[in-house]
Amino acid sequence: MMLETMLLQAAVAGLEISKVGAAIGAGLAVIGAGFGIGKIGASAMEAIARQPEASGNIRTSMIIVAALIEGVALLAVVVCLLVFFL
């Protein structure tokens, strides 16, 4: 319902639907990355609490996975911005 209202307002304002889609896509990419990195952090803290002796390996794995998620999210935002401005 809210998405339909926003799309109708964009159509009335004269925006192209691809620009609205690009803006929505960029927002979803950022929200998804934030949720994913938060879930990784929570799981890592729980794993470290259960096995403190493995904290180094868990922390390293958490940082690598968080960096990969952030890279994919940045790529998605760049693609959405390219669609928006071109």
Buried (B, 14 or more C-beta within 10 A) or exposed (E): EEEEEEBEEBEEEEEEEEBBBBBBBBEEBBEBBEEBBEEBEEEBBEBBEEEEEEBEEBBEBBEEBBEEBBEBBEEBBEBBBEBBEE
